[in-house]
Amino acid sequence: MRWACLLLPHLAIDGVLRRHPSPDATLVLVTGPAHRRVLHALNDKARAAGLRAGMSLAAAQALTPHFACIEYDAEAVVRHRQLLASWAYRFSSQVSTDLSDAIGPDSIGPDAIVLEVGQSLNLFGPWPRFEARLREELTALGFRHRIVAAPNPQAARVLANAHDGLAVDDNRLDTALGNLPVECAGLDADIATALVRMGLRRLRQVFALPRETLTRRFPPTLLPHLDVLRGRQVQPLDTYRPPDKFDTRIEFDHEIESSTALLFPLRRLTADLAAFLAGRDGGVQRFVLRLEHESDACTEVPVGLLAPERAAAMLFELARGRLEQASIAAPVVGLRLVARELPSFVPVGRDLFDARPQQAVPWEQLRERLRARLGDDAATGLSLQADHRPERAWRNDAAPRKAATLAAGPRPGWLLQRPIPWRGSPPRILAGPERVETGWWDGGDVRRDYYVVESASGQRAWVYCACGEVGPYMLHGWFA
């Protein structure tokens, strides 16, 4: 087996930067009680200004007063971690977000996700290509990362503390772990400090010590931890399972009064929804946008589709069309997206050779865009009716359904709203008659003989006359 660790050293600040995309802002996250506010995380510009995590807010303001403070939200970090786990689930059925039991809660460090990738290489290609895809999609989602591959998840996790892009197998695992600083090995802080004070600065020096000595001088958790890292002992992990619904929100630092200003956070939410759907290999047929106002009031904007969809661009386009039509009664302080109807997704079949891919738009996507822009009743389809009368053989239907096919002759593409008398010289009969005699049970009795005819100018038409008669003709439709 081979495991990949996706280390997320800036998960909290990256989650904020996803809704504050301005690269010019000096941004910090603060936490702690009112009398002791400290910096929890900060962006690169704040770090360049000399600010550091753990610094008191007063000291930071004394150093440079020009930075924006945002409250650290632990629940938001959990949501981002779950989002990335659902995204990773598309690549592997064994995904874990919690290594605290295997590494130690006091030394786990930054957030990380581990996934088993050995079986996935058959589907996604060799590891360099697979790694490049993981990096590309993580970057598109807006999260900085480091990636390391190793034979077991615990080794991959600790190696990610000091490396990025490293991939080791069983033969090189001991060497890679031996070169690791003791402080990066996931040991409890007291154990790591004691080892360093003894002059043991690399794990290979710890590996060389007699096990009996380590047992006498250190807590009993040290040897099992080293054995797990080296693959000599297996530590089970709790694996992730995607939920049956998607529910996430973005809270704004200021009030928003126009739908245009909501487009950037809306794009983030729909991209997250698409990543979630891809992870569970499903689609969405209905979701709700909730525009949150003050005093717990909200405006709901439902987005319904005729068929399941999961493309991020398509979901954003549909949500934007609905949002632009919505009436925003009050300033918006938060945006929430909830999707509970998550049916199976079946990709639309595509031709092997597409003559004009740059101009072609699949009918399903065009239909949904029209409905989002113009309303649910603006774009409809045609459904067959089990009725021989031409004017009653079809109907407008928002979701076209198949009906029983009627045995009949050729039908024109253009049927007149009501028949009109034939004008001009008598037409030349090409086919017919086809007799339609029905409708006596509902008061719409018709008795007609239909003909396919050609006019003097060469146009093909569909006409009828009374049963058994030869004219006069009534024009009912034109053939293309």
GILIN-V139648 format. One record per pair of residues at least 24 apart in sequence whose C-alpha atoms are under 10 Angstrom apart, sorted by the first residue. I is the first residue (numbers start at 1). GAP is how many residues later the second one is. Records with the same first field share a line. If there is no record, write none. Layout:
I=GAP / GAP
//
This chain:
1=115 / 116 / 117 / 118 / 149 / 150 / 151 / 152 / 168 / 169
2=113 / 114 / 115 / 116 / 117 / 118 / 119 / 147 / 148 / 149 / 150 / 151 / 154 / 165 / 166 / 167 / 168
3=91 / 92 / 111 / 112 / 113 / 114 / 115 / 116 / 145 / 146 / 147 / 148 / 149 / 150 / 151 / 152 / 153 / 154 / 164
4=91 / 109 / 110 / 111 / 112 / 113 / 114 / 123 / 127 / 143 / 144 / 145 / 146 / 147 / 148 / 149 / 150 / 151 / 152 / 153 / 156 / 162 / 163
5=90 / 91 / 92 / 107 / 108 / 109 / 110 / 111 / 112 / 140 / 141 / 142 / 143 / 144 / 145 / 147 / 148 / 149 / 150 / 151 / 152 / 153 / 154 / 155 / 159
6=78 / 82 / 91 / 105 / 106 / 107 / 108 / 109 / 128 / 129 / 132 / 138 / 139 / 140 / 141 / 142 / 143 / 150 / 151 / 154 / 158
7=102 / 103 / 104 / 105 / 106 / 107 / 137 / 138 / 139 / 140 / 141 / 149 / 150 / 151 / 153 / 154 / 157
8=73 / 101 / 102 / 103 / 104 / 105 / 130 / 135 / 136 / 137 / 138 / 139 / 152
9=100 / 101 / 102 / 103 / 134 / 135 / 136 / 137 / 152
10=31 / 32 / 33 / 100 / 101 / 133 / 134 / 135
11=30 / 65 / 66 / 67 / 69 / 70 / 99 / 100 / 101 / 131 / 132 / 133 / 134
12=28 / 29 / 30 / 60 / 61 / 62 / 64 / 65 / 66 / 68 / 69 / 98 / 99 / 131
13=27 / 28 / 29 / 30 / 31 / 57 / 59 / 64 / 130 / 131
14=27 / 28 / 29 / 63 / 66 / 127 / 128 / 129 / 130
15=58 / 61 / 62 / 64 / 65 / 66 / 126 / 127 / 128 / 235
16=27 / 54 / 56 / 57 / 60 / 61 / 126 / 234 / 235
17=26 / 125 / 126
18=123 / 124 / 125 / 232 / 246 / 247 / 250
19=123 / 231 / 232 / 233 / 245 / 246 / 247 / 249 / 250
20=232 / 233 / 244 / 245
21=121 / 243
25=41 / 42 / 43
26=40 / 41 / 42 / 43
27=39 / 40 / 41 / 42 / 43
28=24 / 25 / 29 / 32 / 39 / 40 / 41 / 42 / 43 / 44
29=24 / 39 / 40 / 41 / 42 / 43 / 44
30=24 / 25 / 26 / 27 / 39 / 40 / 41 / 42 / 43
31=25 / 26 / 38 / 39 / 40 / 41 / 42 / 43
32=24 / 25 / 39 / 40
39=30 / 31 / 32 / 33
40=31 / 32
41=29 / 31
42=26 / 27 / 28
70=183
71=182
76=172 / 173 / 174 / 175
77=34
78=33
79=168 / 169 / 170
80=63 / 168 / 192
81=30 / 31 / 32
82=31 / 158 / 159 / 160 / 161 / 194
83=159 / 163 / 165 / 189 / 190 / 192 / 193 / 196
84=28 / 29 / 54 / 57 / 59 / 188 / 191 / 192 / 195
85=27 / 28 / 29 / 30 / 154 / 155 / 156 / 157 / 190 / 191 / 194
86=154 / 155 / 156 / 157 / 186 / 187 / 189 / 190 / 191 / 192 / 193 / 194
87=50 / 51 / 54 / 155 / 185 / 186 / 187 / 188 / 189 / 190 / 191 / 192 / 193
88=25 / 26 / 27 / 46 / 50 / 152 / 187 / 188 / 190 / 191 / 192
89=26 / 151 / 152 / 153 / 186 / 187 / 189 / 190 / 191 / 192
90=30 / 185 / 186 / 187 / 188 / 189 / 190 / 191
91=24 / 25 / 26 / 28 / 29 / 30 / 32 / 33 / 39 / 43 / 187 / 188
92=24 / 25 / 26 / 27 / 28 / 29 / 187
93=24 / 26 / 27 / 146 / 147 / 148 / 186 / 187
94=143 / 144 / 145 / 146 / 147
95=142 / 143 / 144 / 145 / 146
96=57 / 141 / 142 / 143 / 144 / 145
97=140 / 141 / 142 / 143
98=139 / 140 / 141 / 142
99=54 / 55 / 58 / 136 / 137 / 138 / 139
100=86 / 137
101=134 / 135 / 136 / 137
102=51 / 52 / 84 / 122 / 123 / 126 / 127 / 132 / 133 / 134 / 135
103=51 / 52 / 54 / 55 / 82 / 83 / 84 / 85 / 122 / 123 / 125 / 126 / 132
104=82 / 83 / 84 / 85 / 117 / 121
105=81 / 82 / 83
106=80 / 81 / 82 / 83 / 84
107=76 / 77 / 78 / 79 / 80 / 81 / 82 / 85
108=49 / 50 / 53 / 76 / 77 / 78 / 79 / 80
109=49 / 52 / 75 / 77
110=51
111=34
112=33 / 34 / 35 / 45 / 48
113=34 / 40 / 44
114=33 / 34 / 35 / 38 / 39 / 40 / 42 / 43 / 123 / 125
115=34 / 37 / 38 / 124 / 125
116=33 / 34 / 35 / 36 / 37
117=32 / 33 / 34
118=31 / 33
127=40
128=37 / 39
131=34
132=33
137=138
140=131
141=127 / 130 / 131 / 134
142=126
150=26 / 79
151=78 / 79 / 80
152=76 / 77 / 78 / 79 / 82 / 83
153=75 / 76 / 78 / 81 / 82 / 83 / 84
154=31 / 32 / 71 / 72 / 74 / 75 / 76 / 77 / 80 / 81 / 83
155=30 / 31 / 71 / 73 / 74 / 75 / 76
156=73
157=27 / 28 / 29 / 72
158=25 / 26 / 27 / 28 / 29 / 71
159=25 / 26 / 27 / 70
160=24 / 25
161=24 / 25
170=60 / 61
173=56 / 57 / 58
174=29 / 30 / 33 / 55 / 56 / 57
175=28 / 29
176=27 / 28
177=25 / 26 / 27 / 30 / 49 / 52 / 53
178=24 / 25 / 26 / 27 / 28 / 29 / 30 / 52
179=24 / 25 / 26
180=24
182=24
185=40 / 41 / 44
186=39 / 40 / 43
187=34 / 35 / 38 / 39
188=31 / 33 / 34
190=28 / 29
191=26 / 27 / 28 / 30 / 31
192=30
194=24
241=39
242=34 / 35 / 37 / 38
243=33 / 37
244=36 / 95 / 96 / 97 / 98
245=31 / 32 / 39 / 93 / 94 / 95 / 96 / 97
246=26 / 27 / 30 / 31 / 38 / 41 / 91 / 92 / 93 / 94 / 95 / 96
247=26 / 40 / 41 / 89 / 90 / 91 / 92 / 93
248=24 / 25 / 87 / 88 / 89 / 90 / 91
249=40 / 41 / 42 / 43 / 85 / 86 / 87 / 88 / 89
250=42 / 83 / 84 / 85 / 86 / 87
251=41 / 81 / 82 / 83 / 84 / 85
252=40 / 80 / 81 / 82 / 83
253=80 / 81
254=77 / 78 / 79 / 80
255=38 / 39 / 75 / 76 / 77 / 78 / 79
256=37 / 72 / 74 / 75 / 76 / 77 / 78
257=71 / 72 / 73 / 74 / 75 / 76
258=66 / 69 / 70 / 72 / 73 / 74
259=61 / 64 / 65 / 66 / 67 / 68 / 69 / 73
260=60 / 63 / 64
262=29 / 58 / 61 / 62 / 70 / 72 / 73
263=53 / 56 / 57 / 60 / 61
265=69 / 70 / 71
266=49 / 50 / 51 / 53 / 54 / 57 / 69 / 70 / 71
267=45 / 46 / 48 / 49 / 50 / 52 / 53
268=44 / 48
269=43 / 46 / 47 / 66 / 67 / 68 / 69
270=40 / 41 / 42 / 43 / 44 / 45 / 46 / 47 / 48 / 49 / 67
271=39 / 40 / 41 / 42 / 43 / 44 / 45
272=40 / 65
273=37 / 38 / 39 / 42 / 43 / 64 / 65 / 66
274=35 / 36 / 37 / 38 / 39 / 40 / 41 / 42
275=35 / 36 / 37
276=34
277=32 / 33 / 34 / 35 / 65 / 66 / 67 / 68
278=32 / 33 / 67
280=62 / 64 / 65
281=29 / 61 / 62 / 63 / 64 / 65
282=26 / 27 / 28 / 60 / 61 / 62 / 63 / 64
283=24 / 25 / 26 / 27 / 28 / 58 / 59 / 60 / 61 / 62 / 63 / 64
284=24 / 25 / 26 / 27 / 31 / 55 / 56 / 57 / 58 / 59 / 60 / 61
285=24 / 25 / 54 / 55 / 56 / 57 / 58 / 59 / 60
286=52 / 53 / 54 / 55 / 56 / 57
287=28 / 32 / 50 / 51 / 52 / 53 / 54 / 55
288=31 / 48 / 49 / 50 / 51 / 52
289=30 / 33 / 34 / 46 / 47 / 48 / 49 / 50
290=42 / 44 / 45 / 46 / 47 / 48
291=32 / 37 / 38 / 39 / 40 / 41 / 42 / 43 / 44 / 45 / 46
292=38 / 39 / 40 / 41 / 42 / 43 / 44
293=35 / 36 / 37 / 38 / 39 / 40 / 41 / 42
294=36 / 37 / 38 / 39 / 40
297=33 / 35
298=30 / 31 / 32 / 34 / 35 / 36 / 37 / 38
299=27 / 28 / 29 / 30 / 31 / 33 / 36
300=26 / 28 / 36 / 37
301=24 / 25 / 26 / 36
302=24 / 35 / 36
303=36 / 69
304=64 / 67 / 68 / 72
305=59 / 60 / 62 / 63 / 64 / 66 / 67 / 71
306=58 / 61 / 62 / 65 / 92 / 93 / 94
307=36 / 38 / 39 / 57 / 58 / 61 / 92
308=33 / 34 / 35 / 36 / 37 / 38 / 39
309=33 / 34 / 35 / 36 / 37 / 38 / 55 / 56 / 59
310=32 / 35 / 37
314=51 / 52 / 54 / 55
315=50 / 53 / 54
317=48 / 51 / 52 / 55 / 56
318=47 / 50 / 51 / 52 / 53 / 54 / 55
319=50 / 53 / 54
320=49 / 52 / 53
321=47 / 48 / 49 / 50 / 51 / 52 / 53 / 54
322=47 / 49 / 50 / 51 / 52 / 53
323=49 / 50
324=48 / 49
325=47 / 48 / 49 / 50
371=27
387=51 / 52
388=47 / 48 / 49 / 50 / 51 / 58
389=47 / 48 / 49 / 50 / 55 / 56 / 57 / 58 / 59
390=25 / 46 / 86 / 87
391=24 / 25 / 26 / 27 / 28 / 85
408=26 / 27 / 28
409=24 / 25 / 41 / 42 / 43
410=24 / 41 / 42 / 52 / 69
411=41 / 50 / 51 / 66 / 67 / 68
412=40 / 48 / 49 / 50 / 64 / 65 / 66 / 67 / 68
413=64 / 65 / 66 / 67
414=47 / 48 / 62 / 63 / 64 / 65 / 66
415=46 / 47 / 60 / 61 / 62 / 63 / 64
416=59 / 60 / 61 / 62
417=59 / 60
418=56 / 57 / 58 / 59
419=44 / 45 / 54 / 55 / 56 / 57 / 58
420=43 / 53 / 54 / 55 / 56 / 57
421=42 / 43 / 44 / 51 / 52 / 53 / 54 / 55
422=33 / 41 / 42 / 49 / 50 / 51 / 52 / 53 / 54
423=32 / 50 / 51 / 52
424=31 / 32
425=30 / 31
426=27 / 28 / 29 / 30 / 45 / 46 / 47
427=25 / 26 / 27 / 28 / 29 / 30 / 31 / 32 / 33 / 34 / 36 / 46
428=24 / 25 / 26 / 27 / 28 / 30 / 32
429=24 / 25 / 26 / 31 / 32 / 33 / 34
430=24 / 30 / 31
431=31
432=30 / 31 / 32
433=30 / 31 / 32 / 34 / 35
434=30 / 33
435=29 / 30 / 31 / 32 / 33
436=28 / 31
437=30
448=26
449=24
450=24 / 25 / 26
451=24
452=25 / 26 / 27
453=25 / 26
454=24 / 25
//
